[in-house]
Amino acid sequence: SSMDDNVGRLLASLDKLGIRDNTLILVFSDNGGSPEGTPTGTPNVLASATSRPISVEKANELYDVMGEDATFPHYPMGWACASNTPFRKYKQYVHLGGVADPLIVNWPAKIKEQGVIRQQFVHVVDLCPTLLEAAGISRAPTYQGRPQKPFEGASVFATFNASSVPTRSEQYYELGGTRAYQSGKWRLVADHDRGQPFEKDHWSLYDMSKEINEITDLSSQFPDIAADLRAKWDDAAKRYGVLPLDDRALVLKMLQDKQRRGIRAYWDLRPPVERIGHDVGPTMTGTDHEVEIDLMRDSSGGDGVIFAYGSRHAGLVLYVKDGHLIYETSMTPWVERIVSPNVLPTGKIKVGYKQTMVSRPFDGGGQILINGVKVAEKKFDRCLMTTTYDGFTIGADLGNQVSAAYKGPNPFQGKIERVQVRVDNRPTSPLEIARFLSELAFRQ
C-alpha cells in the first residue's frame, strides 16, 4: 500500500510538472521471496537471523501490534514459496525463485505499445547501458582520471518497441557459494550446502523451454552441455572477480570482515556527536566491552537517554528514568534490564556499563556502575549478538527507539561531557564460529 501510494504521488508530481509523458520509469525488485522468516514466520526477523527463533506462542502475544513499530515481522517460508511460484526456491539461492524478478517499463512518449509483455532475457547489469542509450548519451571512458570498468551487460533499449529483437542470452550467477549459468534455454545450477567443499557440489541442468521451475535434472542425459556451461561459468567467474568463493553466513561475514579491517578497541567521544553509523561505530554486541560516561545532573535531576545502539528489534540503551540508571537490551519480544536500586546523585558524576562474556557470542552478563562502584548486575538469558540498521547515538535515542519505557528520542536532560568505550577486539575463534553457526535458525 505504501509503495502504491508513493508511486502515485510521484506520477502526480510529474503530471503537475508537465513531464510525465517524457519520463522513463522502471520498476523492479532485488530478489525473490525470502525464507528468513523460518517455517513458522517471525515477529522479528533480526531474532531469527541471529540464532533466536521465536515460538508461535510467543509471536501470538504480539498479534495486535504485528507490523507496527515494535515488530519487524517476516512471513513463513511457505508464503515465500507461494510468492515465487512457479519458480523454485527463494532469496539467497540462484535458482529462479531467488533471481527472477519483475521489470516494468513505462515511457508514454517513446513506447508505442501499452500493457504488452516482452519475453527477451534482461539482467540488472543491462539497465545502465539501456538508460544511457535512452538518454542519447555515451559513457565516459574514464572517471576521475581512471579507466571505467567495462559494462558486463548490454542495452535492451530496442526491445521497448520491438517484440522480437534479440538480447544477450548468457549470464552467470553466484551468491553465497551457490552458482548458476544460463545460456538460451539451458540453465545449469550448483546446489551447495554451506560449509561443504565446493568441488563436491552437484551441477543440475534444466531445459527452461520445457520446465521453467527447474525440477528435472538433465545433466546425466546431456553431459556435454552441462560440461560446456560449467566451463563458461568458470571463465566468467575468473573474468568478473567472483573467485574465491565465499559461503559464510551474512551475519558472520559482516563481523569477520569488520574484524579483518580492524575493530577499534578504544573510543573517546566528546559531545555533541552526530549519530555514528552501525557499520563504523563501536562494536557493542557479542563481546566484552565497557562504556564510561562523565555527566552533570543539576539539582532538578535529569532523566533521558545517555547512549543508544540499534533499535527495539535489536539494540541496547543506557538511560535514566525517575532518577534511576537503567541498562536495557531489546530483541523483540525479549527485554533484559539492569536497574540501579538508588537514584543517581546530582552534580558531576561518572556512570558506566560493563559487559563480561563467559562464552562468546551469547553467554555473559553485565553490570552498571556509578562513580566506579558496581550498583547492579545481571546474568543475561542471552547476550545480544546482532546486526542492526540503527547506529550509535549519545544523549538521545535517534533511531527506532530501543526501549518501550520512553517515547521518541528522549534526550538526556543533564549534560554529557565525555563518553569512553573500550571493546575487546580479539578475532572470533573457530570454536566461537562453530557455536554461532550451530544455533542459526535459518542456515542458508
Buried (B, 14 or more C-beta within 10 A) or exposed (E): EEEEEEEEEEBEEBEEEEEBEEBBBEEEEEBBBBBBBBEBBBBBBBBBBBBBBBEEEBBEEBEEEEEEEBBBBBBBBEBBBEBBEEBBBBBBBBBBBBBBEEBEBBBEEBEEEEEEEBEBBBBBBBBBBBBBBBEEEEEEEEEEEEEEEEEBBBBBBBBBEEEEEEBBEBBBBBBBBBBBBBBEEBBBBBBBEBEEEEEEBEBBBBBBEEBBBBEEBBBEEBEEBBBBBBEBBBEBBEEEEBEEBEBBBEBBEBBBEBBEEEBBBEBEBEBEBEBBEBEEBBBBBBBBBBBBBBBEBEEEBBBBBBBBBBBBBBBBBBBBBEBBBBBBBBBBBBBBBBBBEEEBEBEEBBBBBBBBBEEBBBBBBBBBBBEEEEBBBBEBEBBBBBBBBBBBBBBBBBBBBBBEBBEEBBEBBBBBEBBBBBBBBEEBEEEBBEBBBEBBBBEB
